[in-house]
Amino acid sequence: MRSRYSAYVLLNISYLKETLWPKNQNGFDETATAQWARDNHWTGLTVLEVQKGRETDRDGTVLFEAKYLAGGRLNTHRELSRFRKKAGRWYYVEALPE
């Protein structure tokens, strides 16, 4: 999760695509994602809860809040993210309802 947040901050859009679950990569809109990342000034990430996601796990979830400035306003993006491991690498799968 932290590496994906850093990728938004650094505008490393290719990393965001590479760490997206392989079946979802074809639908990834690199242009729109890059524009959204550029339009916001990222100010911090707080990981609120982690379930599973250890070395022996195949799935895990992360509840986080990412703060950013947009249009002169401080905003918070809160998400419960699902991750899955494949061939020893973790991938972002989807946002889940809290």
Buried (B, 14 or more C-beta within 10 A) or exposed (E): BEEBBEBBBEEBBEBBBBBBBEEEEEEEEEEEBBEBBEEBEBEEBEEEEBEEBEEEEEEBBBBBEBBBEEEEEEEEBEBBBBBBBEEEEBBBBEEEEE
